[in-house]
Amino acid sequence: MGAWGDITLCPYRDGDQQQTVDASIMIKILERYIAKTITIATALVTLIITSVLFLMILLGEVKNMGVGDYGMIQALFYVFLRLPNELYHFSPLLLLLGSIVGLSALSSYRELAVMRTSGFSIRQIMRSVLTTAFLLVLAISITAEWMAPHLSYKAEMQKENAKNAGEAVVTASGIWFHIGNNFIHVKQVVDRQLLQSVTRYQFDDKHHLLVAYYAKTLAYQNNKWIMNDVVKTTFYNDRTKSQALPQAPWDLKFNANLLNVGLIEPSDMSLPKLASYARYLNQNGLQASEYQYEFWQRVFQPLVSLVMIFLAIPFVLGTMSTSTTGWRLVMGVVVGFIFFILNAFLGQLCIVYQVPAVVAASLPLIVFMLFGIFLSKQLIRR
């Protein structure tokens, strides 16, 4: 009995009758078996990590329950919608641990040793693992980029709408706020201190329109909100009067939670949205480093996942007789932790010191790829 099922690794069938199995057929059988083992192991690891993430995100939402209309049902819905995006961010680690578990299972049952004595070289094992990895990474990346950001954005919008009890509503054209006798439309929330294309309609107690303001931007400066490039329109019984102003004060107070409704975090954007938004920020002289870094990090993520799986091969094959599966998993978690810490550090470096985003995002990939090549060469030379 093998790690995940039965497989015959030697060319003998029908008892005493010996048959010579074509080498290419044997290789294909072994490659399919390795692919099956790693896929099942990765699925099991993903199931475990999904359960942990589900509990962690849900516990993090406890503090928000009871705010506005946000309760347990809304929190559970939020967690389910957030999970795909969170799993995608952890996918390099999931694939690393899945590969370690799968290869360790083969090693524990001595199947890797039998494969090698049967003429299946380390290079062939590497090729089989990386071929499987490529297909897994391709499927995960396409599915995640197509689905995860949309679900994550929907989760955040529904959460903020529930917490604000209808004071803010997201539409296709922007966000509507209701504050006192005022209705405010914001086309774009750039960040928590800058709103783009803001229109304010001020009514009296009898719902008659008194004044309308249109501001190109609404910025928080010196502890107060200021409208810039303003057109003020005053409505009288028999006429209207328009006035252009370079600036105008904003006398309404924003609830900080209201601004969260229209704010999309970089991690919740799709690749096309990240690219267009970073370009928009650059064209308007705004800070775009965070969005550029997230864009290039996501571009390189499939390659990072492949490199992580590449690292799993020497971890297992190089320690077949000296390490347990548990120890290999610990080492895998440590490597994954170092990678995420390095990523976070370089992300801040990119934002604070204006390091080119493509350089900061590719550096961890290059470092870990060189480390994997070094370990693999050491393994092949044995």
Secondary structure as UniProt FT lines:
FT   TURN            15..16
FT   HELIX           23..60
FT   HELIX           62..64
FT   TURN            65..66
FT   TURN            68..69
FT   HELIX           72..89
FT   HELIX           91..108
FT   TURN            109..110
FT   HELIX           111..117
FT   TURN            118..119
FT   HELIX           122..163
FT   TURN            164..166
FT   STRAND          168..171
FT   TURN            172..173
FT   STRAND          174..179
FT   TURN            180..181
FT   STRAND          182..191
FT   TURN            192..193
FT   STRAND          194..203
FT   TURN            205..206
FT   STRAND          209..221
FT   TURN            222..223
FT   STRAND          224..235
FT   STRAND          240..249
FT   HELIX           256..260
FT   TURN            261..262
FT   HELIX           266..268
FT   HELIX           271..283
FT   TURN            284..285
FT   HELIX           289..317
FT   TURN            318..322
FT   HELIX           325..353
FT   HELIX           357..381
//
